[in-house]
Amino acid sequence: MRNPSLLGAAAPFALTLAGCAATQPGGPIEDREAGVASGSECTAERTERFIGQTASSETGAAILAATNSRTLRWGPPDSMFTMDYRPDRVTVMYDAQSRITEIRCG
């Protein structure tokens, strides 16, 4: 038998948890994966031209192509990241004005 008073008491907690479950975008665009061959390794040598540009879907796609990366991870200001190294991933850091400040592999 269900106890209606317990269900009513749990409702605020359920709503709070539902709000936490909503996903927030990681940056100007969602992190993404490119359609490059498996085993591709990121190379960041040709990325200087992107520093100072606005972080966007188009810029992200161009960085994926330029670095030969499979995965792009956006790095918003004041964010923490996992330290796992992935040779096929490029991480693009940007500032509060959505200007790209750093591009690194891993």
C-alpha positions in Angstrom: 0.0 0.0 0.0 1.3 3.5 -0.9 1.5 6.2 1.6 0.3 9.5 0.0 2.1 11.6 2.6 5.5 10.1 1.6 4.9 10.7 -2.1 4.0 14.3 -1.4 7.1 14.8 0.7 9.4 13.3 -2.0 8.1 15.6 -4.8 10.4 18.6 -4.1 13.4 16.3 -4.1 12.4 14.7 -7.4 12.0 18.1 -9.0 15.4 19.2 -7.6 17.1 16.1 -9.0 15.3 16.6 -12.4 16.8 20.0 -12.6 20.3 18.6 -12.0 19.8 16.0 -14.8 19.5 18.7 -17.5 22.6 18.9 -19.6 24.4 22.1 -20.2 26.4 22.8 -23.3 30.1 22.6 -22.8 30.8 25.7 -24.8 29.8 27.6 -27.9 29.0 24.3 -29.5 28.7 20.8 -28.1 31.9 18.6 -28.0 31.9 16.6 -31.2 33.5 13.7 -33.0 34.7 13.9 -36.6 34.4 11.4 -39.3 38.1 10.6 -39.5 39.7 7.2 -39.5 40.2 5.3 -36.3 43.7 5.6 -34.9 44.1 9.3 -36.0 46.4 11.3 -33.7 46.0 14.9 -33.0 48.7 17.2 -34.2 48.5 20.8 -33.0 51.3 22.3 -35.1 49.0 24.1 -37.5 46.7 25.7 -35.0 48.3 29.2 -34.4 45.9 30.8 -36.9 42.9 29.9 -34.6 44.2 31.7 -31.5 42.1 34.8 -31.0 39.2 33.7 -33.2 35.7 33.3 -31.9 34.8 29.8 -30.7 32.0 28.5 -32.9 30.8 25.4 -34.8 32.6 26.5 -37.9 35.9 27.1 -36.0 35.6 23.8 -34.2 35.1 21.9 -37.4 38.2 23.7 -39.0 40.3 22.9 -35.9 39.2 19.2 -36.1 40.3 19.1 -39.7 43.6 21.0 -39.1 44.6 18.8 -36.2 43.5 15.4 -37.7 41.6 14.8 -34.4 38.7 12.5 -34.0 37.2 14.4 -31.0 36.9 18.0 -30.1 36.5 19.1 -26.4 35.7 22.8 -25.7 37.3 24.3 -22.6 35.2 27.2 -21.2 36.7 29.6 -18.8 37.2 28.5 -15.2 36.5 24.8 -16.0 38.1 21.6 -14.7 38.9 18.7 -17.0 39.7 15.0 -16.6 43.4 14.3 -16.9 42.9 11.2 -19.2 45.1 11.4 -22.2 43.5 10.7 -25.6 45.8 11.0 -28.6 42.8 11.5 -30.9 41.4 14.5 -29.0 41.9 18.2 -29.3 41.0 20.5 -26.5 40.2 24.1 -27.4 40.3 26.6 -24.5 38.4 29.9 -24.8 37.9 33.0 -22.6 34.8 34.8 -21.3 34.4 36.6 -24.7 34.5 33.2 -26.5 37.9 34.0 -28.0 40.2 30.9 -28.4 43.2 31.1 -26.1 44.8 27.7 -26.4 44.6 24.6 -28.5 46.2 21.3 -27.3 46.1 17.7 -28.0 45.2 15.0 -25.5 
